[in-house]
Amino acid sequence: MGHAGAAAVAVRYLSTAPRAVEPLPRPELRCVREGERAPVEAAEFRRVLGHFASGVAVITAPAADGMDAPAGFACQSFSSLSLDPPLVCFMVGRTSATWPRIARAGVFCVNVLSAGQGELCRGFAVSGADKFAGVAYDAAPVSGSPRLADATAWIDCTVHAVHTGGDHLIVVGRVNALGTDGPDEPLLFHRGRFGRIGD
């Protein structure tokens, strides 16, 4: 079975698995033998990579499998991937409690946050809270995923493939619809802080 076949099996499993999907344990670094020091310290890895400024998105999905509320989490690791076919991708920790709910839905919406949505982002970055309490949204046109009000852009997707990447999963989405209905200025994240263009 090739990579595409394995990804298809993973997507099928996650979309049909029971509601109580246990998060995967943190994988061991395969390139480091037992007793051998990791080549890079985790804190230094985060510090150096934090110098890469990025936009910030909230990945959302509609309620699925009898769940009362939609799912969503803040995501810094989002990117466009392919023009033909139109594909995007995001990375999510393998221990995420939100990802199994998105996988079961099989669809998601990427909400690219605007400069004034730092507090909204913080709300979606916490675990266990009602992230949608007091949050204005409507339904994305194809998937029905929450499309957050005042986001600078939205991308409505179907889960296309899932790949493993160390302690994260690489989720590829096929774009079904997209738009730029909100403010033009995006929210930026750099060295652990929110910012905006011109700061």
PyMOL commands that set and color helices and strands:
alter all, ss='L'
color gray80, all
select helices_A, chain A and resi 3-16+42-49+99-105+118-125
alter helices_A, ss='H'
color red, helices_A
select strands_A, chain A and resi 54-55+57-61+71-75+78-82+87-93+107-112+137-139+146-148+153-165+168-179+188-190+193-195
alter strands_A, ss='S'
color yellow, strands_A
deselect
rebuild
show_as cartoon
